[in-house]
Amino acid sequence: MPPQHLFEDAYGEIIDRPDDGFIEIRWFDTTAEMSDKEFQDWLLNFTTIAERSPSRRVLVDATSFDMQWMSETMGWRDDVIIPRYNSLGINKFAFHMKAGAPPIGGKPAPEGPAEFPTGYFAHRTEATEWLAT
């Protein structure tokens, strides 16, 4: 089945890639102007869309993500979004990051309340290969 474009707005797009076994968030550089509330609304929308997808692995292309969020936003993500991911049965979460991002290269592992491992990768092929295993 070919990739299915599920959503797009000024900040990013969501693509279901059933043949590859994952759903993808691709952030745009316009995230530099994104507020915490817009980010939260975006993740809530993504979670609702992901609930309708058979894919249980997620790729986040964050190579153009430029938002500067408040620390409370990550706590909100842990409290509101991660439990929904856990309920969905998400089993792997991969971030394709900008070269030199601090978390790149660490061993994928669960973070905070997540019941699934999260990995950070400098190259898209590394991320997609890990998701496929």
KASULDA-V810713 format. One record per residue. SS is DSSP state (hx for helix, st for strand, lp for the rest). PHI is phi in radians with two decimals (* if undefined). PSI is psi as a letter, one per 30 degrees, with the letter a starting at -180 (999 if undefined). Layout:
# KASULDA-V810713
ss=SS phi=PHI psi=PSI
ss=SS phi=PHI psi=PSI
This chain:
# KASULDA-V810713
ss=lp phi=* psi=k
ss=lp phi=-1.22 psi=l
ss=lp phi=-0.98 psi=k
ss=st phi=-2.06 psi=k
ss=st phi=-1.37 psi=j
ss=st phi=-1.74 psi=f
ss=st phi=-2.88 psi=k
ss=st phi=-2.72 psi=k
ss=lp phi=-2.50 psi=a
ss=lp phi=-1.14 psi=f
ss=lp phi=-1.79 psi=f
ss=st phi=3.06 psi=a
ss=st phi=-2.44 psi=l
ss=st phi=-2.14 psi=k
ss=st phi=-2.22 psi=k
ss=st phi=-1.59 psi=k
ss=st phi=-2.10 psi=i
ss=lp phi=-1.07 psi=e
ss=lp phi=-1.16 psi=f
ss=lp phi=-1.63 psi=f
ss=lp phi=1.41 psi=g
ss=st phi=-2.54 psi=l
ss=st phi=-1.91 psi=k
ss=st phi=-2.08 psi=k
ss=st phi=-1.82 psi=k
ss=st phi=-2.07 psi=j
ss=st phi=-1.42 psi=k
ss=lp phi=-1.80 psi=l
ss=hx phi=-1.17 psi=f
ss=hx phi=-1.17 psi=f
ss=hx phi=-1.08 psi=f
ss=hx phi=-1.03 psi=f
ss=hx phi=-1.74 psi=g
ss=lp phi=-1.33 psi=k
ss=lp phi=-1.51 psi=l
ss=hx phi=-1.03 psi=e
ss=hx phi=-1.10 psi=e
ss=hx phi=-1.13 psi=e
ss=hx phi=-1.11 psi=e
ss=hx phi=-1.07 psi=e
ss=hx phi=-1.07 psi=e
ss=hx phi=-1.11 psi=e
ss=hx phi=-1.14 psi=e
ss=hx phi=-1.09 psi=e
ss=hx phi=-1.09 psi=e
ss=hx phi=-1.02 psi=e
ss=hx phi=-1.08 psi=e
ss=hx phi=-1.08 psi=e
ss=hx phi=-1.15 psi=e
ss=hx phi=-1.10 psi=e
ss=hx phi=-1.10 psi=f
ss=lp phi=-1.60 psi=f
ss=lp phi=-1.64 psi=k
ss=lp phi=-1.34 psi=f
ss=lp phi=-1.24 psi=k
ss=lp phi=-2.08 psi=g
ss=st phi=-2.20 psi=k
ss=st phi=-2.24 psi=k
ss=st phi=-1.99 psi=k
ss=st phi=-1.98 psi=j
ss=st phi=-1.51 psi=j
ss=lp phi=-1.81 psi=g
ss=lp phi=-1.17 psi=f
ss=lp phi=-1.99 psi=g
ss=lp phi=-1.32 psi=k
ss=lp phi=-2.20 psi=g
ss=lp phi=-1.19 psi=k
ss=lp phi=-1.88 psi=j
ss=lp phi=-1.56 psi=l
ss=lp phi=-1.41 psi=l
ss=hx phi=-1.07 psi=f
ss=hx phi=-1.10 psi=f
ss=hx phi=-1.12 psi=e
ss=hx phi=-1.24 psi=e
ss=hx phi=-1.12 psi=e
ss=hx phi=-1.06 psi=e
ss=hx phi=-1.03 psi=e
ss=hx phi=-1.09 psi=e
ss=hx phi=-1.40 psi=e
ss=hx phi=-1.91 psi=e
ss=hx phi=-1.49 psi=e
ss=hx phi=-1.03 psi=e
ss=hx phi=-1.04 psi=e
ss=hx phi=-1.21 psi=e
ss=hx phi=-1.07 psi=e
ss=hx phi=-1.04 psi=e
ss=hx phi=-1.12 psi=e
ss=hx phi=-1.20 psi=f
ss=lp phi=1.53 psi=g
ss=lp phi=-0.95 psi=k
ss=lp phi=-2.04 psi=f
ss=st phi=-2.70 psi=k
ss=st phi=-2.37 psi=j
ss=st phi=-2.06 psi=k
ss=st phi=-1.90 psi=k
ss=st phi=-1.63 psi=j
ss=lp phi=-1.90 psi=l
ss=lp phi=-1.12 psi=k
ss=lp phi=-0.95 psi=k
ss=lp phi=1.52 psi=f
ss=lp phi=-1.08 psi=k
ss=lp phi=-0.94 psi=e
ss=lp phi=-1.38 psi=f
ss=lp phi=-1.07 psi=k
ss=lp phi=1.67 psi=f
ss=lp phi=-1.26 psi=l
ss=lp phi=-1.22 psi=k
ss=lp phi=-0.99 psi=k
ss=st phi=-2.74 psi=l
ss=st phi=-1.09 psi=k
ss=lp phi=-2.12 psi=k
ss=lp phi=0.92 psi=b
ss=lp phi=-1.44 psi=g
ss=lp phi=-1.17 psi=k
ss=lp phi=-1.70 psi=g
ss=lp phi=-2.27 psi=l
ss=st phi=-1.36 psi=k
ss=st phi=-2.06 psi=k
ss=st phi=-2.13 psi=l
ss=st phi=-2.12 psi=k
ss=st phi=-2.32 psi=k
ss=lp phi=-1.46 psi=f
ss=lp phi=-2.21 psi=k
ss=hx phi=-0.99 psi=e
ss=hx phi=-1.10 psi=e
ss=hx phi=-1.10 psi=e
ss=hx phi=-1.13 psi=e
ss=hx phi=-1.21 psi=e
ss=hx phi=-1.14 psi=e
ss=hx phi=-1.13 psi=e
ss=hx phi=-1.05 psi=e
ss=hx phi=-1.35 psi=f
ss=lp phi=-1.59 psi=999
